[in-house]
Amino acid sequence: MPARPLPVPCAGQPVEIGDISRKKDHFLSPLAALLEQTFPQAYKNCGEEEADALLSPGRVALGALAGGELVGFVGAMPQYGQTGWELHPLLVAPAWQRRGIGTRLVAALQQRVAARGCCCLYLGCDDEFGGTSLAGADLYRDTWSQIENIHLTGDHPYPFYQKQGFSIVGVFPDANGPGRPDIWMAKRIVSE
């Protein structure tokens, strides 16, 4: 089944952030379409299976809704009991990017996981397409120096996450194949 097109933004159209986990039947297909259209290399033809997992009980599932249509999503799952949570994934439809939606989703997620006892929110942001200076590097040698000197060589989300207060805490060299690392980032979450 081909993915349905994502909605196109209209000037001044409000975007609301809310919990979509209780409406799994309603949001399963739109979330699958969003996964397939924002990350086709990872989710083409398997978005519905991943969407089903993301909307499972025990996880946090927040949607960005414009006119009732899903244009963004952020999820998290508890690890290490309830103290460490993995942010996975952050999705914003391409036409809706660079409008502050991702920032709002991450902020809302932080509040939700803090209320559940989170001390550390972490994520992996893969460098599969040469977006950083770590791509193609031998990260088994002089690892921390290379991390300290990371810079963009293309498109990659690590600077976005740094603006949200995340720090690079390590890498998994070759996690996505030779020269294609997974960059791990984390942030301390303080319950207020």
N, C-alpha and C positions, 0 to 999 in steps of 0.2 A: 504494500500500500504506500503510495507516494506521500511524503510529508506535506501537510497543508501549509500554505504560506503564512508567515508571521505577520501580524498587523503592522501597518505603516504609521509612524508618529504624525500627529497633527499638532500644530502650534498651540501651546497652552493646555494640552491635554494632561489632566492630572494622572499621576501614577501612585497607586496605593500599595503598601507593603503589608502582607498578612500571611498567616498560617494557612497553608493549603493542604496539610496532611489529612485533615478530617473530610476532605472532598476528593478522595483518591479517584473515585470513578469519573468525576468531572475533569480532573486535571491530568490523568494518566496520559491520554493521547496528546494534549498540548505540550506537556513536558517532554514526551518522546520526540515530538517535532522540534522543540527547542534544542534538545541535545543533538539531534541529527543535523540540524542546520548550523549550529555554532561550533560543533566539533565533529565534522563528518569523518575525519580520519579515525576517530575512536568509536563513534556510535552509529555510523551508517548501517542501516538495516538491523540494528539491535537496540535502538533507543527505548522501545517499550519495555524491554526486560530491565534495563538500567533504571528507567523511570519508576517501575514497580518497586525496585529495591530502595530507591531514594525516598519513596513515600511510605516506607514500612514503619510500623510502630517502633517507638524508642528513638527515632531520629528527629531532628528538627528539619522542617521543610517550609521555607518561606518563599512566597511568590511576589513578583512585582506585576501588578495588574493595571492595565490601561483600558478603560471601558469594559472591564470584565475579562479582557484577553490577557493571557500570560505572556509577558515580554521579558521577564527576568526571573531567576531562581537562584537560591543559595540553600545548600543543605549542610548538615553536620551529623556526625555519628560519634557516640561516646566510645572512648578507648581508655584504657588504664582506669577502669571503674567509671567514675563520673568526673574525674579531675582533668583528664586530657580529652579534648574533642578534636576530631579532624574535620576541617572545612572541606566539603566535597559535594558537588562542584559549585563554582560561581559561574552563572550563565547570564548573559544579556544579549538579546537579539541584536544583530549587527546594526540595524537601522536605529536602534535605541541606545547605542553605546555613546559614551562621552556626554552624558546628560545627568550624571550623578546617581544613576540607579544602582550601579555596583557598590558605590560607597554607602548608600542607604541600606542596601541588603546586608552588607557586612556589619554595619552598626547595629541593625536589628538582630542579626544573628548573635552578636556578642552579648547583647542583653539577654537573649533567650538562654544561651548556654551558661552565662553567669548565674542565672536563677536556678540552674540545675547543678551547680557546684563546680563548674569549670574553673580551673586555675590557669590552664594553658590551651590556647587554640592554635592549631598548627595545620599546615597544608603542604602539599607537594606541587610545584609548578614545573612541569616537564619542559625541557629544551630539546624538542624533537626536530626543530627546523632551523637551528643555527641562530636563534634570537639573541644569544648572549656570548660573551667571550669564553664561557665555559664549554660551549659546544666544540667538539673536536679536540679538546685539551686532554692531556693525561692527568686526570684528577686523582690518580693514585700517588702522585708525587707533588710535593709542595702545595698541598690541597688548600690550606688556609690562606696562603698568600694569593692564590688564584681567586678565592672567594672574596678576599678583601679588595681585590682589583677588578671585580666584575664590572662589565659595562655592556650596554646594548650594542648589538651588531645587526639587529633587525627588530622584529616585533616580538615582545615578550612581556608578560604581566608582572614580573617581579617589582618594577618601580611603583606600580599601582599599589601592591601590597605593602611596600615600604611606607607609602603615604598613609596607609591605614594603621601604621604602627608595628608591622611585622618586621622581624629581622631574619636574615639568612642564618640558619643554625647548622647547616651541613648540606652535603650532596650525596647522592648515590650515583657514582660514576657508571656509565654504560647501562643504566637501568632500562633505557629504551632502545638499546643497541649500541654498538661501538661509537663513542664520541657523543652520545645523546643522553646527558645526565638528567636526573630528577633533582631539582633544587628544593630543599626543605626550608620552610620558613615557620616561625612561631611568634606568638605574642602572649604576654602575661595578661590574664583577665582578672580584674579585681571586682568583686561583687560590691555594689554600693548600697 
